[in-house]
Amino acid sequence: MPSLKDLKNRIESVKSTRKITKAMQMVAAAKLRRAQEAAEQARPYTERFNAVMARLAASVGDSDTAPKLLSGTGSDTVQLLIVMTSERGLCGGFNSNIAKLAKTHAAKLQAEGKEVKILTVGKKGRDQLKRDYGSLFIDHVDLTDVKRVGYADAQSIAKDVLARFDAGEFDVATLFYSKFVNVVSQIPTAQQIIPATFEDEEEGDEASTLFDYEPSEEAILADLLPRGVATQIFAGLLENGASEQGARMSAMDNATRNAGEMIDQLTIEFNRSRQAVITNELIEIISGAEAL
């Protein structure tokens, strides 16, 4: 049974931990507001950009003159997985969920006889994938020194990915990130970005008859598709940023409440131990008095 001093020290230690988790929760809440606003503001642009690209892609179809980023290489043998996670931990299952989705996808591709390559963004994802898939790593992007993610960061990643695609290093690229829904819900998402894929729109055929593009659709796509890759990566980074802070806020809130419950339990144990000590001392005093 621990002594009173040990219990007291442990209570003080847990109280100190609770102060830290509470402070981290408040910091995450402040950062979440900015990150959520950035992610929500980027969504309309991304959705509209993808809508325009979908119309252009629908008009081009399977033409022989279609850009390579749209038509692909004609093969899906080599797959590149771009796994985006955070640089810091203490955010619940945020990083683990993305890494788990990437692992499942990689295992499925390998079972189909595909060659898998992995590019990681964020050291937490790299650490979780290193044990099982370290031999598949081709590069890592470190954003530790980036306080606020900007479009330039996404452009830098996109340039590297596009250069590898032009060099024939892979056929298909899939982006892994977590889509922000709310503080308690973040959805791990896998999105193919090369070759470009777009959701079919109900009014796509009608819209294509209303617009006459100059220059040709192929020329416009050739110029916009690389920007589309950067835009999708940037949107993924923003969604990840909001998801990370939401997950951290939720995790620190749970940790703070758990610390409070532990303090209550330790306090009860401390009081019981102190009561037992006092009772034993009284018994010794009474026994000594009766002996006299």
Order of alpha helices (4+ residues) and beta strands (2+ residues): alpha-alpha-beta-alpha-beta-alpha-beta-alpha-beta-beta-alpha-alpha
